[in-house]
Amino acid sequence: MKKLSWFNLTTLTLGFAFLYIPMIVLIVYSFNGGRLVTVWAGFSTKWYGTLFHNEAFLDAAWVTIRVAVATATLATILGTLAGYVLVRGGRFWGRTLFSGMAYAPLVMPDVILGLSLLLLFKVMFGSMGMTTIILAHTTFAMCYVSVVVSSRLLSFDKSLEEAASDLGATPFDTFMSVTLPIIFPAVLSGWLLAFTLSLDDLVIASFVTGPGATTLPIKIYSAVRLGVSPEINALSTIMIGIVTVGVLTASLINKRKVVQRLKDEKTAN
Amino acid sequence: MNLRRLIVIGIPFTWLLLFFLVPFAIVIKISLSDPAIAIPPYSPTLELSGGWAGLKAFFSQLDFENFTFLTLDPLYYTAYLSSLKIATISTLLTLGVAFPMAYGMARAPEEWRATLMMLVILPFWTSFLIRVYSWMGILGKEGFLNMILLWLGIIDEPLTILNTNTAVYIGIVYTYLPFMILPIYSTLEKLDLSLIEAAEDLGCTRTSAFWLVTVPLSVPGVVAGCFLVFIPALGEFVIPSLLGGSDTLMIGKVLWEEFFSNRDWPVASAVAVILLAILIIPIILFQRNQQKQLEGDQ
C-alpha cells in the first residue's frame, strides 16, 4: 500500500482537528481554577467537587440512567423483533406501512416526535413522568436497533437456519439456538446505541417529561442557556470520558476477537 | 398464518402504530382545533359518548383557521424559508468538509483505517448537547477562538460569531459531520482502484480520473449523506437555540416557543403538520435510495 499523499494527510489532520479541538478545549477548561471560563487561573479539580455535591445534578443523573437502561432493554427486544420481521418476515398485510414506520423515526425531527407523543400521552394517561419518557425513547430507539439487527441478518448465511429446520428444529428453537447467537453482537451494539440515544435526548424528553422526571440533558440545557459554566465543563468531561473508555474497550475486544479468528484460521490451515 | 408469526409481527407493528402513527393523527386533529382556556388547551375534544351525532358535531367544529393564521403572519413562512436555506447551505458545507476526509480515509494505509473510522464514530457516541455546548466556549466574545486570534494579532477587536447564523452553520457542520463521512467513506472504500488505473492508462489525467470515475461512483454515498444531514437539520432545535441569535429563525425553534412559551397547542400542531409535509418528499426519496442500495448489496 502506498503512503498517504500530502494532500490527503492535510485534509485528514485539519478534519480531525475540527472534530476534536472543541472537546479538548472543553476538557482543559474544566480543570480551570477560576470562575471565568477563558482566564486561566491555575489547575484545579474544584468544579468536580462542587458537581458531586450538587443534589439536583445527581438526581437528574440517576433518573437519566434508569430511563436509559429501561429504554435500551425495551428497544432492543422490540427492535430485534422489528429487524427480524423486516428481513425474514416475508409478505404480510401492511408490510410497506410497517417498513415505513420502522425507518421514519430515524430521520423525523425531534420536535415533531416530541410534540406528537406528548399529545398522545395527554389523551392516554393525562399525566407525564418517567414512564412516558421511557415509552417515547423506546419508540425512536427501537428503529435504530432494527436497522443494526436487520443489516446483520442480511449479511449472514441463511442456509444455517434452513439446516436447523431441516433437522427438525421449530422456528422458535431455530431462532434461539442459531439466529440469536449469530446476530448477538448486533443485538448488543443495538442495546448500547439505544442506551446512548436515550442518555443524549433533550428535545423529546422535554416534551414528555413531568414533575420529578428531570433528566440530565434537560438540566444541562437549562444551565447552559445562560452561558458557559465550569461546572458543566466538568460534567461534560466526565461524560466524554465514560464514552471514550466504553468505545475504546469495545473496539479492543473486537480487535482481539478478529486477531484470534485469524490465528484460528491459520492453525486450521 | 400461524399464531407465532402473528405475535412476532404483531408486537412491533402494534407498538409503532400506537406510538408513531396514532400520535400523528392526533397532531393533525389538534391542528384543526381551536385554542381554549381549558385542560387540554384546545377544543373540541372527542366525546365518543355522543354517538353518531356527537361525532358529526365534532367534525363540523374542525377548521383550517390555524393554517390560515400561519400564512398571514410573516414570522412563520420566513421561518420555513430560512430553515430551508440554513439546512441547504449547511448540507453543502458538510459535504465540502466530509468528502475530502472520507477520500483521505479510503486512501489511507489499510492498518490505519480502523483507527480513523473509530475517530469519526467516537464523537457520534458523545452527547450531542455537549458537542454543541463546546462551541459556546470557543465562539464567544471572550471565547477560545477570539483569544487565539487576538494573541496572534490577526484581529484587533473580538469577532462576534456566537449568536449569529455563522455559529449555526458551524454547529450543524460539526455535529452532523460523521453522518456525511460514513456513507461516503463506505462507497469510496468499495471502489475498485483498478478502474482509476484503467482511466489513467487510457489517457486520463489524475484530476479528470477523479472527476470522471471516483466522483460518479461515490454518488450513492453522497446522496445518502446529504439526506442524513438535510432532514434533521431542517427541524433542528438545539443548535439554533444555543448557538443562534434572536434573529436566527428556524422552524424547530418556532414550534418549541409556540408550545412552551405561548402554550398554543393548535398552532404548534399546525406548524408541525406543515414541517412534516415539507419533509415527506426528502424522507420518501431517502428511503428509495436506501432500498436501492440494499438491493444492490444483496
Interface residues (C-beta under 8 A of the other chain):
Chain A: M1 K3 L4 S5 N8 L9 T11 L12 G15 F16 F18 L19 Y20 I21 P22 M23 V25 L26 Y29 L36 V37 T38 L78 G79 L81 A82 Y84 V85 G89 F92 G94 F98 G100 M101 A102 Y103 A104 P105 V107 M108 P109 D110 V111 I112 L115 S116 L117 L119 L120 K122 V123 L135 A136 T138 T139 M142 S146 L154 P171 F172 T196 L199 D200 L202 V203 S206 F207 P217 I220 Y221 V224 R225 G227 V228 I232 N233 S236 M239 I240 V243 T244 G246 V247 S251 K255
Chain B: M1 R4 V8 I9 I11 P12 F13 W15 L16 L17 F19 F20 L21 V22 P23 F24 I26 V27 I30 P40 V97 P100 M101 Y103 G104 M105 R107 A108 P109 E110 A114 L116 M118 L119 V120 I121 L122 P123 W125 T126 S127 F128 L129 I130 R131 Y133 S134 W135 M136 G137 I138 G140 E142 G143 F144 M147 Y174 L177 F227 L228 I231 P232 L234 G235 E236 F237 V238 S241 L242 G252 L255 W256 F259 F260 W265 A268 S269 A272 L275 L276 L279 I283 F286 Q287 Q290 L294 D297 Q298
